[in-house]
Amino acid sequence: MRKLQEDLDDLDRMVDTGAAKAAIRSQIRLIAREVAALEVDYARLAKDHAQTQDAATKAIAERDAQLAEMKATDRKALDDWFRQKAKQQADYRKRYTLNYDA
């Protein structure tokens, strides 16, 4: 398909040279078909873009949820580890203090 601008230039030349009305109308119909095809392509592309954006937004939301869940799991594991170490330290102190009753 030729560029739309070339078809418009052809139409302009036809008008300047005094081409027959039928030829000018034929050129106008050609341009109208090309414009209609471009409008259809634009609508399809706009729809595809919207779907892609929606999919990307959902993927980001899912990734963020997974990341938050992993952070919570890691935080809980770290808290458990610190509690265990604090308990071990308390047991150690209890065992080795002078007031320890065995």
Residue pairs with C-beta under 8 A, 6 or more apart in sequence:
1 34
1 37
4 31
4 34
4 35
4 38
7 27
7 30
7 31
7 34
8 31
10 27
11 24
11 27
11 28
11 31
14 23
14 24
14 27
15 24
94 100
